[in-house]
Amino acid sequence: MSYRALPLACYCGERPDRILEVGFTSDQKMVVHYWCSACSRVLFISKGLAECSAECPAPDAEDALPQAAAEDARFLQRMGITAPE
């Protein structure tokens, strides 16, 4: 699984030191509440689900799934668990 970092920046141009909360609104938006220690501001951004989907990276290659399944099976086998075929 790949991901793309959500770019957060304060009005002063600095990156936040802490993310205070992440949540969702009743009108289906994601809200990120964060703190900038450079200028002592509490800020937030909100993004709709369509905006979030547009920023998602392309799905991983399909051939990565069998490799991950094989690695999982080897891990389970080392733990003494037989994975179903």
Distance bins in CASP14 RR format, pairs under 12 A and 6 or more apart:
PFRMAT RR
TARGET T0000
AUTHOR 0000-0000-0000
RMODE 2
METHOD distances of the structure
MODEL  1
1 56 0 0 0 0 0 1 0 0 0 0 0
1 57 0 0 0 0 1 0 0 0 0 0 0
1 58 0 0 0 0 0 1 0 0 0 0 0
1 59 0 0 0 0 1 0 0 0 0 0 0
1 60 1 0 0 1 0 0 0 0 0 0 0
1 61 0 0 0 0 0 1 0 0 0 0 0
1 64 0 0 0 0 1 0 0 0 0 0 0
1 65 0 0 0 0 0 1 0 0 0 0 0
1 68 0 0 0 0 1 0 0 0 0 0 0
2 56 0 0 0 0 1 0 0 0 0 0 0
2 57 1 0 1 0 0 0 0 0 0 0 0
2 58 0 0 0 0 1 0 0 0 0 0 0
2 59 0 0 0 0 1 0 0 0 0 0 0
2 60 1 0 1 0 0 0 0 0 0 0 0
2 61 0 0 0 0 0 1 0 0 0 0 0
2 64 0 0 0 0 1 0 0 0 0 0 0
3 52 0 0 0 0 0 1 0 0 0 0 0
3 55 0 0 0 0 0 1 0 0 0 0 0
3 56 0 0 0 0 1 0 0 0 0 0 0
3 57 1 0 0 1 0 0 0 0 0 0 0
3 58 0 0 0 0 0 1 0 0 0 0 0
3 59 0 0 0 0 0 1 0 0 0 0 0
3 60 0 0 0 0 0 1 0 0 0 0 0
4 52 0 0 0 0 0 1 0 0 0 0 0
4 53 0 0 0 0 0 1 0 0 0 0 0
4 54 0 0 0 0 0 1 0 0 0 0 0
4 55 1 0 0 1 0 0 0 0 0 0 0
4 56 1 0 0 1 0 0 0 0 0 0 0
4 57 1 0 1 0 0 0 0 0 0 0 0
4 58 0 0 0 0 1 0 0 0 0 0 0
5 15 0 0 0 0 0 1 0 0 0 0 0
5 19 0 0 0 0 0 1 0 0 0 0 0
5 32 0 0 0 0 0 1 0 0 0 0 0
5 55 0 0 0 0 1 0 0 0 0 0 0
5 56 0 0 0 0 0 1 0 0 0 0 0
5 57 0 0 0 0 0 1 0 0 0 0 0
6 15 0 0 0 0 0 1 0 0 0 0 0
6 16 0 0 0 0 0 1 0 0 0 0 0
6 19 0 0 0 0 1 0 0 0 0 0 0
6 22 0 0 0 0 1 0 0 0 0 0 0
6 30 0 0 0 0 1 0 0 0 0 0 0
6 31 0 0 0 0 0 1 0 0 0 0 0
6 32 1 0 0 1 0 0 0 0 0 0 0
6 34 0 0 0 0 0 1 0 0 0 0 0
6 45 0 0 0 0 1 0 0 0 0 0 0
6 46 0 0 0 0 0 1 0 0 0 0 0
6 47 0 0 0 0 1 0 0 0 0 0 0
6 51 0 0 0 0 0 1 0 0 0 0 0
6 52 0 0 0 0 1 0 0 0 0 0 0
6 55 1 0 0 1 0 0 0 0 0 0 0
6 56 0 0 0 0 0 1 0 0 0 0 0
7 13 0 0 0 0 0 1 0 0 0 0 0
7 15 0 0 0 0 1 0 0 0 0 0 0
7 16 0 0 0 0 0 1 0 0 0 0 0
7 32 0 0 0 0 0 1 0 0 0 0 0
7 34 0 0 0 0 0 1 0 0 0 0 0
7 45 0 0 0 0 1 0 0 0 0 0 0
7 47 0 0 0 0 0 1 0 0 0 0 0
7 55 0 0 0 0 1 0 0 0 0 0 0
8 14 0 0 0 0 1 0 0 0 0 0 0
8 15 1 0 0 1 0 0 0 0 0 0 0
8 16 1 0 1 0 0 0 0 0 0 0 0
8 17 0 0 0 0 0 1 0 0 0 0 0
8 18 0 0 0 0 0 1 0 0 0 0 0
8 19 1 0 0 1 0 0 0 0 0 0 0
8 20 0 0 0 0 0 1 0 0 0 0 0
8 22 0 0 0 0 0 1 0 0 0 0 0
8 32 1 0 0 1 0 0 0 0 0 0 0
8 33 0 0 0 0 0 1 0 0 0 0 0
8 34 1 0 1 0 0 0 0 0 0 0 0
8 35 0 0 0 0 0 1 0 0 0 0 0
8 36 0 0 0 0 1 0 0 0 0 0 0
8 43 0 0 0 0 1 0 0 0 0 0 0
8 44 0 0 0 0 1 0 0 0 0 0 0
8 45 1 0 0 1 0 0 0 0 0 0 0
8 47 0 0 0 0 0 1 0 0 0 0 0
9 15 1 0 1 0 0 0 0 0 0 0 0
9 16 1 0 0 1 0 0 0 0 0 0 0
9 32 0 0 0 0 0 1 0 0 0 0 0
9 34 0 0 0 0 1 0 0 0 0 0 0
9 36 0 0 0 0 1 0 0 0 0 0 0
9 38 0 0 0 0 0 1 0 0 0 0 0
9 39 0 0 0 0 0 1 0 0 0 0 0
9 41 0 0 0 0 0 1 0 0 0 0 0
9 43 0 0 0 0 1 0 0 0 0 0 0
9 45 0 0 0 0 1 0 0 0 0 0 0
10 16 1 0 0 1 0 0 0 0 0 0 0
10 17 0 0 0 0 1 0 0 0 0 0 0
10 18 0 0 0 0 0 1 0 0 0 0 0
10 34 0 0 0 0 1 0 0 0 0 0 0
10 35 0 0 0 0 1 0 0 0 0 0 0
10 36 1 1 0 0 0 0 0 0 0 0 0
10 37 0 0 0 0 1 0 0 0 0 0 0
10 38 1 0 0 1 0 0 0 0 0 0 0
10 39 1 0 0 1 0 0 0 0 0 0 0
10 40 0 0 0 0 1 0 0 0 0 0 0
10 41 1 0 1 0 0 0 0 0 0 0 0
10 42 0 0 0 0 0 1 0 0 0 0 0
10 43 1 0 0 1 0 0 0 0 0 0 0
10 44 0 0 0 0 0 1 0 0 0 0 0
10 45 0 0 0 0 0 1 0 0 0 0 0
11 36 0 0 0 0 1 0 0 0 0 0 0
11 38 0 0 0 0 0 1 0 0 0 0 0
11 39 1 0 0 1 0 0 0 0 0 0 0
11 40 0 0 0 0 0 1 0 0 0 0 0
11 41 1 0 0 1 0 0 0 0 0 0 0
11 42 0 0 0 0 0 1 0 0 0 0 0
11 43 1 0 0 1 0 0 0 0 0 0 0
11 45 0 0 0 0 0 1 0 0 0 0 0
12 36 1 0 0 1 0 0 0 0 0 0 0
12 37 0 0 0 0 0 1 0 0 0 0 0
12 38 1 0 1 0 0 0 0 0 0 0 0
12 39 1 0 1 0 0 0 0 0 0 0 0
12 40 0 0 0 0 1 0 0 0 0 0 0
12 41 1 0 0 1 0 0 0 0 0 0 0
12 43 0 0 0 0 0 1 0 0 0 0 0
13 36 0 0 0 0 1 0 0 0 0 0 0
13 38 1 0 0 1 0 0 0 0 0 0 0
13 39 0 0 0 0 1 0 0 0 0 0 0
13 41 0 0 0 0 0 1 0 0 0 0 0
13 43 0 0 0 0 0 1 0 0 0 0 0
14 34 0 0 0 0 0 1 0 0 0 0 0
14 35 0 0 0 0 0 1 0 0 0 0 0
14 36 1 0 1 0 0 0 0 0 0 0 0
14 37 0 0 0 0 1 0 0 0 0 0 0
14 38 1 1 0 0 0 0 0 0 0 0 0
14 39 1 0 0 1 0 0 0 0 0 0 0
14 40 0 0 0 0 0 1 0 0 0 0 0
14 41 0 0 0 0 1 0 0 0 0 0 0
14 43 0 0 0 0 0 1 0 0 0 0 0
15 34 0 0 0 0 1 0 0 0 0 0 0
15 35 0 0 0 0 0 1 0 0 0 0 0
15 36 0 0 0 0 1 0 0 0 0 0 0
15 37 0 0 0 0 0 1 0 0 0 0 0
15 38 0 0 0 0 1 0 0 0 0 0 0
15 39 0 0 0 0 0 1 0 0 0 0 0
15 43 0 0 0 0 0 1 0 0 0 0 0
16 32 0 0 0 0 1 0 0 0 0 0 0
16 33 0 0 0 0 1 0 0 0 0 0 0
16 34 1 0 1 0 0 0 0 0 0 0 0
16 35 1 0 1 0 0 0 0 0 0 0 0
16 36 1 0 1 0 0 0 0 0 0 0 0
16 37 0 0 0 0 1 0 0 0 0 0 0
16 38 0 0 0 0 1 0 0 0 0 0 0
16 39 0 0 0 0 0 1 0 0 0 0 0
16 40 0 0 0 0 0 1 0 0 0 0 0
16 41 0 0 0 0 1 0 0 0 0 0 0
16 42 0 0 0 0 1 0 0 0 0 0 0
16 43 1 0 0 1 0 0 0 0 0 0 0
16 44 0 0 0 0 0 1 0 0 0 0 0
16 45 0 0 0 0 0 1 0 0 0 0 0
17 34 0 0 0 0 1 0 0 0 0 0 0
17 35 1 0 0 1 0 0 0 0 0 0 0
17 36 1 0 0 1 0 0 0 0 0 0 0
17 37 1 0 1 0 0 0 0 0 0 0 0
17 38 0 0 0 0 1 0 0 0 0 0 0
17 39 0 0 0 0 0 1 0 0 0 0 0
17 40 0 0 0 0 0 1 0 0 0 0 0
17 41 0 0 0 0 0 1 0 0 0 0 0
17 42 0 0 0 0 0 1 0 0 0 0 0
17 43 0 0 0 0 0 1 0 0 0 0 0
18 32 0 0 0 0 0 1 0 0 0 0 0
18 33 0 0 0 0 1 0 0 0 0 0 0
18 34 1 0 0 1 0 0 0 0 0 0 0
18 35 1 0 1 0 0 0 0 0 0 0 0
18 36 0 0 0 0 1 0 0 0 0 0 0
18 37 1 0 0 1 0 0 0 0 0 0 0
18 41 0 0 0 0 0 1 0 0 0 0 0
18 42 0 0 0 0 1 0 0 0 0 0 0
18 43 0 0 0 0 0 1 0 0 0 0 0
19 31 0 0 0 0 0 1 0 0 0 0 0
19 32 1 0 0 1 0 0 0 0 0 0 0
19 33 1 0 0 1 0 0 0 0 0 0 0
19 34 1 0 1 0 0 0 0 0 0 0 0
19 35 1 0 0 1 0 0 0 0 0 0 0
19 36 0 0 0 0 0 1 0 0 0 0 0
19 42 0 0 0 0 0 1 0 0 0 0 0
19 43 0 0 0 0 0 1 0 0 0 0 0
19 44 0 0 0 0 0 1 0 0 0 0 0
19 45 0 0 0 0 0 1 0 0 0 0 0
20 31 0 0 0 0 0 1 0 0 0 0 0
20 32 0 0 0 0 1 0 0 0 0 0 0
20 33 1 0 1 0 0 0 0 0 0 0 0
20 34 1 0 1 0 0 0 0 0 0 0 0
20 35 1 0 1 0 0 0 0 0 0 0 0
20 36 0 0 0 0 0 1 0 0 0 0 0
20 41 0 0 0 0 0 1 0 0 0 0 0
20 42 1 0 0 1 0 0 0 0 0 0 0
20 43 0 0 0 0 1 0 0 0 0 0 0
20 44 0 0 0 0 1 0 0 0 0 0 0
21 30 0 0 0 0 0 1 0 0 0 0 0
21 31 1 0 0 1 0 0 0 0 0 0 0
21 32 1 0 0 1 0 0 0 0 0 0 0
21 33 1 0 1 0 0 0 0 0 0 0 0
21 34 0 0 0 0 1 0 0 0 0 0 0
21 35 0 0 0 0 0 1 0 0 0 0 0
21 42 0 0 0 0 0 1 0 0 0 0 0
21 43 0 0 0 0 0 1 0 0 0 0 0
21 44 0 0 0 0 1 0 0 0 0 0 0
21 45 0 0 0 0 0 1 0 0 0 0 0
22 29 0 0 0 0 0 1 0 0 0 0 0
22 30 1 0 0 1 0 0 0 0 0 0 0
22 31 1 0 0 1 0 0 0 0 0 0 0
22 32 1 0 1 0 0 0 0 0 0 0 0
22 33 1 0 0 1 0 0 0 0 0 0 0
22 34 0 0 0 0 1 0 0 0 0 0 0
22 44 0 0 0 0 0 1 0 0 0 0 0
22 45 0 0 0 0 0 1 0 0 0 0 0
22 46 0 0 0 0 0 1 0 0 0 0 0
22 47 0 0 0 0 0 1 0 0 0 0 0
22 52 0 0 0 0 0 1 0 0 0 0 0
23 29 0 0 0 0 1 0 0 0 0 0 0
23 30 1 0 0 1 0 0 0 0 0 0 0
23 31 1 0 1 0 0 0 0 0 0 0 0
23 32 1 0 0 1 0 0 0 0 0 0 0
23 33 0 0 0 0 1 0 0 0 0 0 0
23 44 0 0 0 0 1 0 0 0 0 0 0
23 45 0 0 0 0 0 1 0 0 0 0 0
23 46 0 0 0 0 1 0 0 0 0 0 0
23 47 0 0 0 0 0 1 0 0 0 0 0
23 48 0 0 0 0 0 1 0 0 0 0 0
23 52 0 0 0 0 0 1 0 0 0 0 0
24 30 1 0 1 0 0 0 0 0 0 0 0
24 31 1 0 0 1 0 0 0 0 0 0 0
24 32 0 0 0 0 0 1 0 0 0 0 0
24 46 0 0 0 0 1 0 0 0 0 0 0
24 47 0 0 0 0 0 1 0 0 0 0 0
24 48 0 0 0 0 1 0 0 0 0 0 0
24 49 0 0 0 0 1 0 0 0 0 0 0
24 52 0 0 0 0 0 1 0 0 0 0 0
25 31 1 0 0 1 0 0 0 0 0 0 0
25 32 0 0 0 0 0 1 0 0 0 0 0
25 33 0 0 0 0 0 1 0 0 0 0 0
25 44 0 0 0 0 0 1 0 0 0 0 0
25 46 1 0 0 1 0 0 0 0 0 0 0
25 47 0 0 0 0 0 1 0 0 0 0 0
25 48 0 0 0 0 1 0 0 0 0 0 0
25 49 0 0 0 0 0 1 0 0 0 0 0
26 46 0 0 0 0 0 1 0 0 0 0 0
27 46 0 0 0 0 1 0 0 0 0 0 0
27 47 0 0 0 0 0 1 0 0 0 0 0
27 48 0 0 0 0 1 0 0 0 0 0 0
27 49 0 0 0 0 0 1 0 0 0 0 0
28 46 0 0 0 0 0 1 0 0 0 0 0
28 47 0 0 0 0 0 1 0 0 0 0 0
28 48 1 0 0 1 0 0 0 0 0 0 0
28 49 1 0 1 0 0 0 0 0 0 0 0
28 50 0 0 0 0 1 0 0 0 0 0 0
28 51 0 0 0 0 0 1 0 0 0 0 0
28 52 0 0 0 0 1 0 0 0 0 0 0
28 53 0 0 0 0 0 1 0 0 0 0 0
29 44 0 0 0 0 0 1 0 0 0 0 0
29 45 0 0 0 0 1 0 0 0 0 0 0
29 46 1 0 1 0 0 0 0 0 0 0 0
29 47 1 0 0 1 0 0 0 0 0 0 0
29 48 1 0 1 0 0 0 0 0 0 0 0
29 49 1 0 0 1 0 0 0 0 0 0 0
29 50 0 0 0 0 0 1 0 0 0 0 0
29 51 0 0 0 0 1 0 0 0 0 0 0
29 52 0 0 0 0 1 0 0 0 0 0 0
30 44 0 0 0 0 0 1 0 0 0 0 0
30 45 0 0 0 0 1 0 0 0 0 0 0
30 46 1 0 0 1 0 0 0 0 0 0 0
30 47 1 0 1 0 0 0 0 0 0 0 0
30 48 1 0 0 1 0 0 0 0 0 0 0
30 49 1 0 0 1 0 0 0 0 0 0 0
30 50 0 0 0 0 0 1 0 0 0 0 0
30 51 0 0 0 0 1 0 0 0 0 0 0
30 52 1 0 1 0 0 0 0 0 0 0 0
30 53 0 0 0 0 0 1 0 0 0 0 0
30 55 0 0 0 0 0 1 0 0 0 0 0
31 43 0 0 0 0 0 1 0 0 0 0 0
31 44 1 0 1 0 0 0 0 0 0 0 0
31 45 1 0 0 1 0 0 0 0 0 0 0
31 46 1 0 1 0 0 0 0 0 0 0 0
31 47 0 0 0 0 1 0 0 0 0 0 0
31 48 0 0 0 0 1 0 0 0 0 0 0
31 52 0 0 0 0 0 1 0 0 0 0 0
32 42 0 0 0 0 0 1 0 0 0 0 0
32 43 0 0 0 0 1 0 0 0 0 0 0
32 44 1 0 0 1 0 0 0 0 0 0 0
32 45 1 0 1 0 0 0 0 0 0 0 0
32 46 1 0 0 1 0 0 0 0 0 0 0
32 47 0 0 0 0 1 0 0 0 0 0 0
32 48 0 0 0 0 0 1 0 0 0 0 0
32 52 0 0 0 0 0 1 0 0 0 0 0
33 41 0 0 0 0 0 1 0 0 0 0 0
33 42 1 0 0 1 0 0 0 0 0 0 0
33 43 1 0 0 1 0 0 0 0 0 0 0
33 44 1 0 1 0 0 0 0 0 0 0 0
33 45 0 0 0 0 1 0 0 0 0 0 0
33 46 0 0 0 0 1 0 0 0 0 0 0
34 41 0 0 0 0 1 0 0 0 0 0 0
34 42 1 0 0 1 0 0 0 0 0 0 0
34 43 1 0 1 0 0 0 0 0 0 0 0
34 44 1 0 0 1 0 0 0 0 0 0 0
34 45 0 0 0 0 1 0 0 0 0 0 0
35 41 1 0 0 1 0 0 0 0 0 0 0
35 42 1 0 1 0 0 0 0 0 0 0 0
35 43 1 0 0 1 0 0 0 0 0 0 0
35 44 0 0 0 0 0 1 0 0 0 0 0
36 42 1 0 0 1 0 0 0 0 0 0 0
36 43 1 0 0 1 0 0 0 0 0 0 0
36 44 0 0 0 0 0 1 0 0 0 0 0
37 43 0 0 0 0 0 1 0 0 0 0 0
45 51 0 0 0 0 0 1 0 0 0 0 0
45 52 0 0 0 0 0 1 0 0 0 0 0
45 55 0 0 0 0 0 1 0 0 0 0 0
46 52 0 0 0 0 0 1 0 0 0 0 0
47 53 0 0 0 0 1 0 0 0 0 0 0
47 54 0 0 0 0 1 0 0 0 0 0 0
47 55 1 0 0 1 0 0 0 0 0 0 0
47 56 0 0 0 0 0 1 0 0 0 0 0
48 54 0 0 0 0 1 0 0 0 0 0 0
48 55 0 0 0 0 0 1 0 0 0 0 0
49 55 0 0 0 0 0 1 0 0 0 0 0
49 56 0 0 0 0 0 1 0 0 0 0 0
50 56 0 0 0 0 0 1 0 0 0 0 0
59 65 0 0 0 0 0 1 0 0 0 0 0
60 66 0 0 0 0 0 1 0 0 0 0 0
60 67 0 0 0 0 0 1 0 0 0 0 0
60 68 0 0 0 0 1 0 0 0 0 0 0
61 67 0 0 0 0 1 0 0 0 0 0 0
61 68 0 0 0 0 0 1 0 0 0 0 0
62 68 0 0 0 0 0 1 0 0 0 0 0
63 69 0 0 0 0 0 1 0 0 0 0 0
63 70 0 0 0 0 0 1 0 0 0 0 0
64 70 0 0 0 0 0 1 0 0 0 0 0
64 71 0 0 0 0 0 1 0 0 0 0 0
65 71 0 0 0 0 0 1 0 0 0 0 0
65 72 0 0 0 0 0 1 0 0 0 0 0
66 72 0 0 0 0 0 1 0 0 0 0 0
66 73 0 0 0 0 0 1 0 0 0 0 0
67 73 0 0 0 0 0 1 0 0 0 0 0
67 74 0 0 0 0 0 1 0 0 0 0 0
68 74 0 0 0 0 0 1 0 0 0 0 0
68 75 0 0 0 0 0 1 0 0 0 0 0
69 75 0 0 0 0 0 1 0 0 0 0 0
69 76 0 0 0 0 0 1 0 0 0 0 0
69 83 0 0 0 0 1 0 0 0 0 0 0
69 84 0 0 0 0 0 1 0 0 0 0 0
69 85 0 0 0 0 0 1 0 0 0 0 0
70 76 0 0 0 0 0 1 0 0 0 0 0
70 77 0 0 0 0 0 1 0 0 0 0 0
70 83 0 0 0 0 1 0 0 0 0 0 0
71 77 0 0 0 0 0 1 0 0 0 0 0
71 78 0 0 0 0 0 1 0 0 0 0 0
71 83 0 0 0 0 0 1 0 0 0 0 0
72 78 0 0 0 0 0 1 0 0 0 0 0
72 79 0 0 0 0 0 1 0 0 0 0 0
72 81 0 0 0 0 0 1 0 0 0 0 0
72 83 1 0 0 1 0 0 0 0 0 0 0
72 84 0 0 0 0 0 1 0 0 0 0 0
73 79 0 0 0 0 0 1 0 0 0 0 0
73 80 0 0 0 0 0 1 0 0 0 0 0
73 81 0 0 0 0 1 0 0 0 0 0 0
73 82 0 0 0 0 1 0 0 0 0 0 0
73 83 1 0 1 0 0 0 0 0 0 0 0
73 84 0 0 0 0 1 0 0 0 0 0 0
73 85 0 0 0 0 1 0 0 0 0 0 0
74 80 0 0 0 0 0 1 0 0 0 0 0
74 81 0 0 0 0 0 1 0 0 0 0 0
74 82 0 0 0 0 0 1 0 0 0 0 0
74 83 0 0 0 0 1 0 0 0 0 0 0
75 81 0 0 0 0 1 0 0 0 0 0 0
75 83 0 0 0 0 1 0 0 0 0 0 0
76 82 1 0 0 1 0 0 0 0 0 0 0
76 83 1 0 1 0 0 0 0 0 0 0 0
76 84 0 0 0 0 1 0 0 0 0 0 0
77 83 1 0 0 1 0 0 0 0 0 0 0
END
